[in-house]
Amino acid sequence: MRLISNLVVLLLVIWTISMAVTATIGLTVYFPFVISETGDIPKHREESTRAGIMLTFAYYGVMHLFRRNIQVYPINFLITFLFNTIVAGLYIFYRHEVPLEEYAVAAFWILCLGIFYIASRPMMKDYFT
């Protein structure tokens, strides 16, 4: 499972770097590889990402305020961010009455969240020893 998770992370890293590079040359591309002719990202996707970022910031801020400062691995941050983005995104998608195909994007992120969550847990054999 860790191999699958590492492969998914690698593919997402390649995707995010390519999106950052295309943004610096003035080309707007959003998930999965949709090139925007007008340079606009759909409003519901912008709102979902922004809400996910803000909820993740709030989560770690509250953890700090309640003195729950613990070392967090990068995979745990990804899990927190994806969870917050998915929850906020599904509500925003529903509120904007987006086409059903847009929910496939949310389904992909839910699949990634599941893979990352399972890969970050102790191995199954540890439960039986």
C-alpha positions in Angstrom: 0.0 0.0 0.0 2.9 2.4 0.7 4.2 1.8 -2.8 0.8 2.8 -4.3 0.6 5.8 -2.0 4.2 6.9 -2.9 3.3 6.5 -6.6 0.1 8.7 -6.2 2.1 11.3 -4.3 4.8 11.3 -7.0 2.2 11.8 -9.7 0.5 14.6 -7.8 3.9 16.3 -7.2 4.6 16.2 -10.9 1.1 17.6 -11.6 1.5 20.4 -9.1 4.9 21.4 -10.3 3.7 21.4 -13.9 0.7 23.6 -12.9 3.0 26.0 -11.1 5.2 26.2 -14.2 2.3 26.8 -16.5 1.0 29.6 -14.2 4.4 31.4 -14.4 4.2 31.5 -18.2 0.6 32.8 -18.1 -1.3 29.6 -19.0 -4.2 28.7 -16.8 -4.5 24.9 -16.3 -6.7 23.2 -13.7 -7.3 19.7 -12.6 -6.9 17.3 -14.3 -5.3 19.0 -17.3 -7.9 21.4 -18.5 -6.5 24.4 -20.3 -8.7 27.5 -19.7 -9.1 29.6 -22.8 -10.2 32.7 -20.8 -7.7 32.2 -17.9 -10.6 31.6 -15.4 -10.8 28.7 -13.0 -14.4 27.7 -12.3 -15.7 29.6 -9.2 -16.8 26.5 -7.3 -13.2 25.0 -7.7 -11.6 28.3 -6.4 -13.9 28.4 -3.5 -13.3 24.7 -2.6 -9.6 25.2 -2.6 -9.7 28.4 -0.6 -12.0 26.9 2.0 -9.8 23.8 2.2 -6.7 26.0 2.8 -8.5 28.1 5.4 -9.9 25.1 7.3 -6.5 23.4 7.4 -4.9 26.6 8.7 -7.7 26.9 11.3 -7.2 23.2 12.3 -3.5 23.6 13.0 -4.1 27.0 14.6 -6.6 25.5 17.1 -4.3 22.6 17.7 -1.5 25.1 18.6 -3.8 27.2 20.8 -4.8 24.1 22.8 -1.2 23.1 23.2 -1.6 20.0 21.1 1.7 20.7 19.3 2.9 17.4 17.9 5.2 16.6 15.1 3.2 16.1 11.9 4.5 14.1 9.0 3.9 15.5 5.5 1.4 12.7 4.8 -0.6 13.8 7.8 -0.8 17.4 6.5 -1.9 16.1 3.1 -4.6 14.0 4.7 -5.8 17.0 6.7 -5.8 19.3 3.7 -7.6 16.8 1.4 -10.2 16.0 4.1 -11.0 19.7 4.6 -11.0 20.4 0.9 -13.3 17.5 0.2 -15.8 18.4 2.9 -15.9 22.0 1.9 -15.9 21.2 -1.8 -18.8 18.8 -1.7 -20.9 21.5 0.1 -19.8 24.2 -2.3 -20.5 21.9 -5.3 -24.0 21.2 -4.0 -24.6 24.9 -3.3 -23.5 25.9 -6.9 -25.5 23.0 -8.4 -22.5 21.9 -10.5 -22.8 19.2 -13.2 -22.5 15.6 -12.0 -19.2 15.2 -13.9 -17.6 17.7 -11.4 -18.2 15.2 -8.6 -15.8 12.9 -10.4 -13.0 15.3 -9.3 -14.2 15.0 -5.7 -14.3 11.2 -6.1 -10.7 11.2 -7.2 -9.6 13.2 -4.2 -11.6 10.9 -1.9 -9.8 8.0 -3.4 -6.4 9.8 -2.8 -7.5 10.5 0.7 -8.3 6.9 1.4 -5.0 5.7 -0.1 -3.0 8.2 2.0 -5.0 7.4 5.2 -4.4 3.7 4.8 -0.8 4.1 4.0 -0.1 6.4 7.0 -1.5 3.8 9.5 0.6 1.1 11.0 0.8 -2.1 8.9 -2.0 -4.6 9.4 0.5 -7.2 10.7 1.3 -4.9 13.6 -2.3 -5.3 14.8 -1.9 -9.1 15.2 1.5 -9.3 16.9 
